[in-house]
Amino acid sequence: MRKKLLAIVLSAAVAVSFAACAPTHKDEDSSYTIVASLDADNVLTASVTCKYVNNNDVPLDELWFHLYPNAFREGAKVVPITDGEISTAYPNGKSYSKLDITSVTVNGAARDITITGTDENVLSVALGKTLDPTEKITVKIDYTLKLPNVTHRFGYNGKTVNLANFYPIACVYRDGAFAADPYYSTGDPFFSECADYDVTLTVPEAYEGAFTGVVQNKATADGATTYRVKANDVRDFAAVFGKFEKMSGVAGTTIVNYYYYDDIEPERALNTAIDAVKTFDDLFGAYPYPEYTVVQTKLLAAGMEYPCLSMISDKYKGNAAGDVIIHETAHQWWYGVVGNDEVNNAWLDEAMAEYSTMLFYENNTEGYAYTFNGKRADALSAYVLYCETYKNNGLGDTSMTRAVNEYDDATEYAYMTYVKGALMLDDVRNTVGTAAFMRGLKSYYGDMKYEIAKPENLIGALEKSSKRKLNALFDSWLDGNIKLYSNS
Ligand SMILES: [Zn+2]
């Protein structure tokens, strides 16, 4: 994601805006078959069939699924929108989701519907048997879901319908438990394994759709349009519906699409996306999916990444929109292909996306308003000013190792994860040299493709490429404490 920084700190600095699987993928993917219909009242009637493959090394007797839409329900305790954002997110007044799970079956046999988690954010499904490693099981979940009227990743807003995090998705099992974090307002608190998707979505006829994946078929009948979309080896599926214009181009072997409704120079946005895919193909390794789509929409943040699909806020135009497109496109490599636990290791994709944006400008010096040196100087001045501001009031924890909900607020999170994260990677690059740094990123991408990376995978790849020990260098950045800074 890309967030905006608070003006307080940036008034003197430059406008740095923020958008806000173990080695090599050999396992058989789980799969999701989703059949869903959105009616004119923004109620989704859906059926999700998950063929779950136990790719863990322990047997399981239950599965957990995230119920992200419940975070928008009336009475939710952990909410995706902070108090300060309510008037912007809900311009028409508060609006809520309503999720009703009507049926759960396991291999065809009915199961009780058990909703659990810290805030009704998990569906627990008893399998009725032990699912051994490599074994498969089919869980089918039927539900209806009233979408909220909210300018966010999930909801309708009068201009578009953002359909993200809208279906039960299997929680990652690790360290003896399912990772079941609720939908925090800070960061992008999502975390999932790659899977194959076959999605059939029926929507009112007036809507065009932008999707994760490739449209196989589009048919219109009785005032409704049905899309069938497939995507393999992606860690999530999202769609945006609206009345769009569309432009397409090609970057290497990837078709790049741009859907928009309010852009006087759409070819510029499309070309930025194409240049970004080409640049990151060269720098990190080939983008493995046949299509990549950038879609303009209404969004609280500046942008938001999903596999093969980037949402860009329509508030951003020209150079600012381009900057968001580049950041979100970098996430296709860092978050999308190489996944990570975005709750506990948020810097791993955000710092990489932010530094990749700087690398983009280093490699594209014609036709762009920003430069690598300019971006680095902006980050440095913003970070120094942030530290100066906060050391005086006793606040200021500059550690980057916290979970997203452990940051004081979204501003502190953004400064530590994006700004400091990019400066950290630049310091590592200067320490090991550009050639070794870029070799390390390439092997990190190749080794962790379709998997869930941990910090040690990135650090290890850079140690291998540079033949240097880097743990102490990374630790000194990651464990930061503003007291050290003020004493220096
Ligand atoms: Zn981001």
Boltz pocket constraint, residues with backbone or C-beta under 6 A from the ligand:
constraints:
  - pocket:
      binder: B
      contacts: [[A, 1], [A, 2], [A, 19], [A, 20], [A, 327], [A, 331], [A, 349], [A, 350], [A, 353]]
      max_distance: 6.0
